[in-house]
Amino acid sequence: MSGHKNGTKTADYNPRVVYYIFQRSKSMAKRLFVGSLPYSADSAQLETLFSQAGKVESVNVITDRYSGRSKGFAFVEMGTEDEAKNAIKTLNGYSMDGRNIVVSEARPQENRESGGGSAGGGWRSDNRGGSRPPRSAGHGGRDRRGFSRPRY
């Protein structure tokens, strides 16, 4: 904070940060969240549908990392704010393969804390993850074939 000549305090802002925030807030109004999608929906179908409301810049259908199947929601970026508002007005509640889709303005992505969870490995005392089997698997200290199990 720095002082102003009339005694009021003003904040010192980095102009790059201000510009970045301004640009990001400007582009967020063009970015739409599309929810309640049928799992069969793909980006080509959404691009065709949203092109009725204006120019579509990009379509990103969110898929499961392992199965590759749609998670039932997507993000669509429109050319202008007016086109985005038109898409919300005309397509919110639109029936697609028997499901009423939800179209709304996308919120900014929240900051996530440090990267996601454990990749397994390493023994934990509560036996969630890791390679050590539980002490008793219901076989009285013996494995399924009747052999005694080594102690760990």
C-alpha positions, 0 to 999 in steps of 0.5 A: 500500500502506498499513500496518496497525497490527500492521505488515503491509501491506495493499493499497488497493483502489478499491471500484468496481473490486472491485465491477466485477470481482466482478460480471464474474466472477459473470456470466462463469459464466453465459456459455457458449462454443459451438464446432464449430457447423455454419455453418447454425446461427443464434441461433433454433436455439441459443436453442431448443436451450439453452432445454432446459437453462434460461432463455436470456438472450442468444445471439450467433452470431459471423459473418464481417464481410464475408460475414455467414456464421457462423464456427462458434461462438457465445456463449450467456448463461444465466439462472443459474449452475446453468442454465449448468452444466446446459447444459454437462453436457447439451449438450456433445457434442450432435450438431447437423446432423452435428457434435458441438458443444462447450459450455464456460464462456466465458473473459473476453475478452483485452485487445487492443492498439491497433486492428487493423492498417492500412487499406491506403494509403501505399507501403511498401518491401516492397510489402505494401499501398499503391498503388505497383506493383512495379518489375518485373512480369515485362514488362521495364519495359513494361506488358502492351501493350508501352508503357514504364512510367514510373519511380517 
